[in-house]
Structure formats: structure tokens, C-alpha cells
Amino acid sequence: MKTKLLRVTGVLAIVMLIAMPVMAQDDFDEPENDIPIDGGITLLLAAGAGYGAKKLRDNRKQQQQKKD
């Protein structure tokens, strides 16, 4: 238990030290031409929800067949 806690603490410390410099961003003087990513994320979420629903339905069918 103690070694697992030490490993988790060590990994979290390393991740936090690596992530700190990434948070800093420069001021942009030029106009930004951002690309909207909302449509892609929405499609990925919908695909994931559909896949999860299919897996749940298949799992329930399989459990129902085992009972019969």
C-alpha cells in the first residue's frame, strides 16, 4: 500500500511539473483565426454514446440468453 501511494504521488508530481510550463501562453498581437472544433467533438461524443448504448444492449441480450 505504501509503495503504491509513493508511486502515485511521484507520478502526480511529475505530471504537475511538466504541465506548469504548458499553461503559460504568449500574448498574440495578430488577429486570431481560430478553427472551431465544436462540430468534431459533438460527433465524437454522439458516436461514443451510440457505441456505449450498443454495448449495453448486446450485454443485456447476452445475459438474457444465459438465463434461458
DSSP file (Angstrom, degrees, kcal/mol; ACC not computed):
  #  RESIDUE AA STRUCTURE BP1 BP2  ACC     N-H-->O    O-->H-N    N-H-->O    O-->H-N    TCO  KAPPA ALPHA  PHI   PSI    X-CA   Y-CA   Z-CA
    1    1 A M     >        0   0    0      0, 0.0     4,-2.1     0, 0.0     5,-0.2   0.000 360.0 360.0 360.0 -41.2    0.0    0.0    0.0
    2    2 A K  H  >  +     0   0    0      1,-0.2     4,-2.1     2,-0.2     5,-0.1   0.892 360.0  49.0 -67.9 -38.8    2.8    2.4    0.9
    3    3 A T  H  > S+     0   0    0      2,-0.2     4,-2.3     1,-0.2    -1,-0.2   0.869 109.8  52.3 -69.4 -34.7    4.7    1.7   -2.4
    4    4 A K  H  > S+     0   0    0      2,-0.2     4,-2.5     1,-0.2    -1,-0.2   0.912 109.6  49.1 -65.9 -40.8    1.5    2.3   -4.4
    5    5 A L  H  X S+     0   0    0     -4,-2.1     4,-2.5     1,-0.2    -2,-0.2   0.898 111.0  50.2 -64.0 -40.6    1.0    5.6   -2.6
    6    6 A L  H  X S+     0   0    0     -4,-2.1     4,-2.4     2,-0.2    -2,-0.2   0.896 110.9  49.1 -65.2 -39.8    4.6    6.6   -3.3
    7    7 A R  H  X S+     0   0    0     -4,-2.3     4,-2.7     2,-0.2     5,-0.2   0.938 112.7  46.6 -63.9 -46.8    4.2    5.7   -7.0
    8    8 A V  H  X S+     0   0    0     -4,-2.5     4,-2.6     1,-0.2    -2,-0.2   0.919 113.6  48.8 -62.7 -43.4    1.0    7.7   -7.4
    9    9 A T  H  X S+     0   0    0     -4,-2.5     4,-2.3     1,-0.2    -1,-0.2   0.910 112.3  49.2 -63.0 -42.0    2.4   10.7   -5.6
   10   10 A G  H  X S+     0   0    0     -4,-2.4     4,-2.2     2,-0.2    -2,-0.2   0.918 111.9  47.4 -63.7 -44.5    5.6   10.6   -7.7
   11   11 A V  H  X S+     0   0    0     -4,-2.7     4,-2.6     1,-0.2     5,-0.2   0.919 112.3  49.8 -64.4 -43.3    3.6   10.3  -11.0
   12   12 A L  H  X S+     0   0    0     -4,-2.6     4,-2.4    -5,-0.2    -1,-0.2   0.901 110.1  50.9 -62.8 -39.9    1.3   13.2  -10.0
   13   13 A A  H  X S+     0   0    0     -4,-2.3     4,-2.2     2,-0.2    -1,-0.2   0.919 112.0  46.9 -63.3 -43.2    4.3   15.4   -9.0
   14   14 A I  H  X S+     0   0    0     -4,-2.2     4,-2.1     2,-0.2    -2,-0.2   0.920 112.5  49.4 -65.1 -43.4    6.0   14.7  -12.4
   15   15 A V  H  X S+     0   0    0     -4,-2.6     4,-2.4     1,-0.2    -2,-0.2   0.908 111.8  48.8 -63.0 -42.1    2.8   15.4  -14.3
   16   16 A M  H  X S+     0   0    0     -4,-2.4     4,-1.5     1,-0.2    -1,-0.2   0.888 111.0  49.8 -67.0 -37.9    2.2   18.7  -12.4
   17   17 A L  H  < S+     0   0    0     -4,-2.2    -1,-0.2     1,-0.2    -2,-0.2   0.858 114.0  45.5 -68.9 -33.9    5.8   19.8  -13.0
   18   18 A I  H  X S+     0   0    0     -4,-2.1     4,-0.6     1,-0.2    -2,-0.2   0.874 112.4  51.2 -73.7 -37.1    5.5   19.1  -16.7
   19   19 A A  H  X S+     0   0    0     -4,-2.4     4,-1.1     1,-0.2     3,-0.3   0.751  93.6  73.7 -75.4 -24.0    2.1   20.7  -17.1
   20   20 A M  H >X S+     0   0    0     -4,-1.5     3,-0.8     1,-0.2     4,-0.6   0.924  97.1  45.3 -60.9 -47.5    3.0   24.0  -15.4
   21   21 A P  H >4 S+     0   0    0      0, 0.0     3,-0.6     0, 0.0    -1,-0.2   0.797 107.0  61.4 -66.4 -24.4    5.1   25.4  -18.3
   22   22 A V  H 3< S+     0   0    0     -4,-0.6    -2,-0.2    -3,-0.3    -3,-0.1   0.801  94.2  63.1 -70.5 -27.9    2.4   24.4  -20.8
   23   23 A M  H << S+     0   0    0     -4,-1.1     2,-0.3    -3,-0.8    -1,-0.2   0.767  83.5  91.5 -69.7 -25.7   -0.1   26.6  -19.1
   24   24 A A    <<  -     0   0    0     -3,-0.6     2,-0.4    -4,-0.6     0, 0.0  -0.537  57.1-178.1 -75.1 133.0    1.8   29.8  -19.9
   25   25 A Q        -     0   0    0     -2,-0.3     2,-0.1     3,-0.0    -2,-0.0  -0.969  23.2-119.1-131.7 148.8    0.8   31.4  -23.2
   26   26 A D        -     0   0    0     -2,-0.4     2,-0.5     1,-0.1     0, 0.0  -0.396  33.9-102.5 -78.2 159.4    2.1   34.5  -25.1
   27   27 A D        -     0   0    0     -2,-0.1     2,-0.6     1,-0.0    -1,-0.1  -0.720  35.2-137.4 -79.9 130.7    0.0   37.5  -25.9
   28   28 A F        -     0   0    0     -2,-0.5     4,-0.1     1,-0.2    -1,-0.0  -0.814  21.5-177.2 -95.0 121.1   -0.9   37.4  -29.5
   29   29 A D        +     0   0    0     -2,-0.6    -1,-0.2     2,-0.1     3,-0.1   0.738  65.2  74.9 -85.5 -25.3   -0.7   40.7  -31.3
   30   30 A E  S    S-     0   0    0      1,-0.1     2,-0.1     0, 0.0    -2,-0.0  -0.523  98.7 -90.8 -86.8 155.1   -2.0   39.4  -34.6
   31   31 A P        -     0   0    0      0, 0.0     2,-0.4     0, 0.0    -1,-0.1  -0.393  45.2-121.0 -65.2 140.4   -5.7   38.6  -35.2
   32   32 A E        -     0   0    0     -4,-0.1     2,-0.6    -2,-0.1    -4,-0.0  -0.650  18.3-163.7 -87.4 136.5   -6.6   35.1  -34.3
   33   33 A N        -     0   0    0     -2,-0.4     2,-0.1     2,-0.0    -1,-0.1  -0.738  23.1-172.4-114.0  78.6   -8.0   32.8  -36.9
   34   34 A D        -     0   0    0     -2,-0.6    -2,-0.0     1,-0.1     0, 0.0  -0.417  18.8-136.1 -76.4 148.0   -9.4   30.1  -34.7
   35   35 A I        -     0   0    0     -2,-0.1     2,-0.2     2,-0.0    -1,-0.1  -0.912  22.6-124.8-102.2 122.4  -10.7   26.9  -36.1
   36   36 A P        +     0   0    0      0, 0.0     4,-0.2     0, 0.0     3,-0.1  -0.494  28.0 179.0 -69.7 131.4  -14.0   25.8  -34.4
   37   37 A I     >  +     0   0    0     -2,-0.2     4,-2.0     1,-0.1     5,-0.2   0.298  54.4 100.0-111.8   7.0  -13.7   22.2  -33.1
   38   38 A D  H  > S+     0   0    0      1,-0.2     4,-2.4     2,-0.2     5,-0.2   0.894  78.8  53.6 -63.5 -41.3  -17.2   22.0  -31.6
   39   39 A G  H  > S+     0   0    0      1,-0.2     4,-2.0     2,-0.2    -1,-0.2   0.898 110.1  47.1 -62.3 -41.3  -18.6   20.1  -34.5
   40   40 A G  H  > S+     0   0    0      2,-0.2     4,-2.3     1,-0.2    -1,-0.2   0.903 112.4  48.8 -67.3 -41.8  -16.0   17.3  -34.3
   41   41 A I  H  X S+     0   0    0     -4,-2.0     4,-2.6     2,-0.2    -2,-0.2   0.897 110.0  52.4 -65.8 -39.4  -16.3   17.0  -30.6
   42   42 A T  H  X S+     0   0    0     -4,-2.4     4,-2.4     1,-0.2    -1,-0.2   0.912 110.0  48.3 -63.0 -42.2  -20.0   16.7  -30.8
   43   43 A L  H  X S+     0   0    0     -4,-2.0     4,-2.5     2,-0.2    -1,-0.2   0.900 111.5  49.9 -64.8 -40.3  -19.8   14.0  -33.4
   44   44 A L  H  X S+     0   0    0     -4,-2.3     4,-2.4     2,-0.2    -2,-0.2   0.905 111.3  48.8 -65.2 -40.7  -17.3   12.1  -31.3
   45   45 A L  H  X S+     0   0    0     -4,-2.6     4,-2.4     2,-0.2    -2,-0.2   0.910 112.2  48.4 -64.7 -41.5  -19.5   12.3  -28.3
   46   46 A A  H  X S+     0   0    0     -4,-2.4     4,-2.4     2,-0.2    -2,-0.2   0.909 112.0  49.1 -65.2 -41.0  -22.5   11.1  -30.2
   47   47 A A  H  X S+     0   0    0     -4,-2.5     4,-2.5     2,-0.2    -2,-0.2   0.905 111.9  49.2 -64.7 -40.5  -20.5    8.2  -31.7
   48   48 A G  H  X S+     0   0    0     -4,-2.4     4,-2.4     2,-0.2    -2,-0.2   0.892 111.2  49.0 -65.1 -39.9  -19.3    7.3  -28.2
   49   49 A A  H  X S+     0   0    0     -4,-2.4     4,-2.3     2,-0.2    -2,-0.2   0.906 112.5  48.3 -66.3 -41.0  -22.8    7.4  -26.7
   50   50 A G  H  X S+     0   0    0     -4,-2.4     4,-2.2     2,-0.2    -2,-0.2   0.909 112.0  48.6 -64.5 -42.4  -24.1    5.2  -29.6
   51   51 A Y  H  X S+     0   0    0     -4,-2.5     4,-2.4     2,-0.2    -2,-0.2   0.906 111.9  49.7 -64.2 -42.0  -21.3    2.7  -29.2
   52   52 A G  H  X S+     0   0    0     -4,-2.4     4,-2.3     2,-0.2    -2,-0.2   0.900 110.5  49.8 -63.6 -40.9  -21.9    2.6  -25.4
   53   53 A A  H  X S+     0   0    0     -4,-2.3     4,-2.4     2,-0.2    -2,-0.2   0.896 110.7  50.1 -65.1 -39.8  -25.6    2.0  -25.9
   54   54 A K  H  X S+     0   0    0     -4,-2.2     4,-2.7     2,-0.2     5,-0.2   0.917 110.7  49.4 -63.9 -43.2  -24.9   -0.8  -28.4
   55   55 A K  H  X S+     0   0    0     -4,-2.4     4,-2.5     2,-0.2    -2,-0.2   0.910 111.6  49.0 -63.4 -42.1  -22.5   -2.4  -26.0
   56   56 A L  H  X S+     0   0    0     -4,-2.3     4,-2.4     2,-0.2    -2,-0.2   0.924 112.4  48.0 -62.5 -44.1  -25.1   -2.2  -23.2
   57   57 A R  H  X S+     0   0    0     -4,-2.4     4,-2.2     2,-0.2    -2,-0.2   0.915 113.0  47.6 -63.9 -43.4  -27.8   -3.7  -25.4
   58   58 A D  H  X S+     0   0    0     -4,-2.7     4,-2.3     1,-0.2    -1,-0.2   0.894 111.6  51.0 -64.2 -39.6  -25.6   -6.5  -26.5
   59   59 A N  H  X S+     0   0    0     -4,-2.5     4,-2.3    -5,-0.2    -2,-0.2   0.903 110.3  48.5 -64.8 -41.7  -24.6   -7.2  -22.9
   60   60 A R  H  X S+     0   0    0     -4,-2.4     4,-2.2     2,-0.2    -1,-0.2   0.891 111.0  50.8 -66.5 -39.0  -28.2   -7.4  -21.8
   61   61 A K  H  X S+     0   0    0     -4,-2.2     4,-2.2     2,-0.2    -2,-0.2   0.914 110.7  49.4 -62.3 -42.6  -29.1   -9.7  -24.7
   62   62 A Q  H  X S+     0   0    0     -4,-2.3     4,-1.6     1,-0.2    -2,-0.2   0.901 111.6  47.9 -65.5 -41.2  -26.2  -12.0  -23.8
   63   63 A Q  H  X S+     0   0    0     -4,-2.3     4,-1.5     1,-0.2    -1,-0.2   0.881 110.5  52.7 -65.8 -37.6  -27.2  -12.1  -20.1
   64   64 A Q  H  X S+     0   0    0     -4,-2.2     4,-1.3     1,-0.2    -2,-0.2   0.884 108.3  50.4 -65.0 -39.4  -30.8  -12.8  -21.1
   65   65 A Q  H  < S+     0   0    0     -4,-2.2    -1,-0.2     1,-0.2    -2,-0.2   0.843 106.8  54.8 -68.1 -33.6  -29.7  -15.7  -23.2
   66   66 A K  H  < S+     0   0    0     -4,-1.6    -1,-0.2     1,-0.2    -2,-0.2   0.850 105.9  52.5 -67.2 -33.7  -27.7  -17.1  -20.4
   67   67 A K  H  <        0   0    0     -4,-1.5    -1,-0.2     1,-0.2    -2,-0.2   0.838 360.0 360.0 -70.6 -32.8  -30.7  -17.1  -18.1
   68   68 A D     <        0   0    0     -4,-1.3    -1,-0.2    -5,-0.1    -2,-0.2   0.469 360.0 360.0 -77.4 360.0  -32.8  -19.1  -20.7
